Amino acid sequence: MPVPPVLSGSAVPVEPSSRSTPAVPERAPDLPHPFPFDPAHGYDPARLLAVTPPPEPAGFDAFWRSWYAAARAVDPDPVVGPPEDERDGVRLHPLTYASTGGVRTGGWLALPADGRPARYGFVIGHGYDGRDTPAPALPLPLPGSAAILPCARGLPARGLQPDVPDTADAHVLHGIGSRDTYVIGGCVDDLWCAASALLRLVPELAAPGVPRLGYVGESFGGGLGALALPCDERFGAAQLTVPTFGHHPLRLTMPCTGSGEAVRAHHARHPEVTDVLGYFDAATAATRLRTPTLVAPALFDPAVPPPGQFAVHNAVAGPRESYVLTAGHFEHEGTRAEYAGLDAARRRFFAHWLGA
């Protein structure tokens, strides 16, 4: 049976062997804005849906397999503090855990407030501003869930490191001279190690059978998720909203207000960095992503160029559900309604794929 198309601002589940193709408006949204560039970058929706991944560098798979193996070898040694808050059906605890390179980062552990065993687990990424509160990740996508809300190394507030910049423009350039030192790889490690910590703390989630871990990430967290998920069989479903790091060759040609602008400026002085960026391209990684994934790209976005977002969306290799947003990183008249719809789509999606 054919799967109905996914409309802009709406979503439906897809069958396990199927993919949804979004039906989107013929034109990019015409939103008044203060930027000296076009946040749609001249791409109409049909052109966005035609964006393909860039050429991949040699040894891409071997590179990421080695990083994943190193992260899985880490003892996460999670340390949980007394509850700090209770709301939205969960009790929130401060948390620290070990990651690669001797890094110890932190975040929050959310456990069901009723004390019952968790039925599902989530790792929930954050944007490039970091996070100093569990909001807006709560409530969790499914009731009866546990979650780790990690802070990526170097970023506020609980991921701060003495040798890593804590602002997006500086952080995104840290270690960029080599694929073996680039901080983005370490941030992917932090997600893998967060999953290890969660399974250590909530062992019922590691029982044999259908994976009961989900991943949620937006912007920075969306791009990291696309890089992390293809290697990690522990996740049964994922949701990526306005994901960054997609199609670096295109991003390097497009002005923006996000971290990509710092990379563009650096590339202008050091064009050889292109070789490093190829290993951290979320669109290339998405061609290996077989975990069922709900992708919410935007048609208009001043911070993350939409062609890069759609490069990730279009490349997803496994079951994919689409929820196309009018705009990302930009408030407009329909923002609240669209994100409410996305929240509902997320709940349906994870209920379907994690077996609620």
Secondary structure, DSSP 8 states (H G I E B T S, - for coil): -----EEBT------TT-B--EE--SS--------SS-TTTT--HHHHTT-------TTHHHHHHHHHHHHHTS----EE-S--EEETTEEEEEEEEE-GGG-EEEEEEEEETT----SEEEEE---TT-BSSSTTS-S-SSTTEEEEEE--TT-TBTT--TTS--SHHHHTTTTTT-TTT-HHHHHHHHHHHHHHHHHHHSGGGG-SSS--EEEEEETHHHHHHHHHGGG-TTEEEEEEES--S--HHHHTTS--SSHHHHHHHHHHH-GGGHHHHGGG-HHHHHTT--S-EEEE-EEE-SSS-HHHHHHHHHH--S-EEE-BEEESSS--TTHHHHHHHHHHHHHHHHHHHTT-
